[in-house]
Amino acid sequence: MAAGLDWVAIDAEHGSFDWSRIEAHVRATVRSSTVLIVRVSELNISLFKRSLDIGADGVAVPFISTAEEMRRAVAYAQFPPRGLRAVGGDRATGWGQCFAAHVAEANENVFVLPNLETVEAAKNIDALLKVPGVDVYFFGPADFSASAGYAGQWEGPGVADRLLNMKDRIRAAGKHCGIIATSADDLLLRRQQGFRMIGIGVDSGLLINGLRQTLASIGRETWLTPSLIPPPRTT
């Protein structure tokens, strides 16, 4: 992509994307150096197949907490005999015209990105690291906090330290970690902490922050609220 991003994730877990819109995003990354990942809504082989068949480079899967779930995720992304992925005739195979070539190289190039976002995942980290086929693990601080009893907080009491401990265990195993940065300063901090796959934000958040900064420059403060009643303007 012209924006120069290393990777983008299409959020089909929480977002409102349908498959035609996801495929349009895939087309936007063709012949670019940007890796495109589809984050599916659950550990489901059909969602893996559809994501990879339309040409995604990889699949992010939420709430991976056990080694068995990790093995299933890897199997869903790979062709037999190593996995369970079925062969489709969509974009990934050039609509069937590059059938053999795609199958021959796909297993070595598919990107499986497990989202570790529960206390259970932290407890099982050593077992998770023993499952082959995964090089990067992505953290979800908000859901991890919720699973620790602090729903609604980005990093509840003790959660930041638990995530960093999990990161250290992963790095010691020769693998890498990812996380979303909450600001430019947080982006630099996460790099210093050893995270190597850092999301700079979500598209809506980046747009809102840009608008907020512009409005602040003319003295108008704006804040979002979950209430349906518009807040009064400050100026």
VENPE-V344581 format. One line per field, one symbol per residue. burial: + if it has 24 or more other C-alpha atoms within 12 Angstrom, else -. A space follows every 10 residues. Layout:
burial = ???
This chain:
burial = ------++++ ++------+- -++-++--+- ---+++++++ +++++-++++ ++++++++++ +++++++-++ +++++++++- --+-++++-- +++------- -++--++--+ ++++++++++ ++-++--++- +-++++++++ +++++-++-- ---++---++ -+++-++-++ +---++++++ +--------+ --++++++++ ---------- ---------- ---------- -----
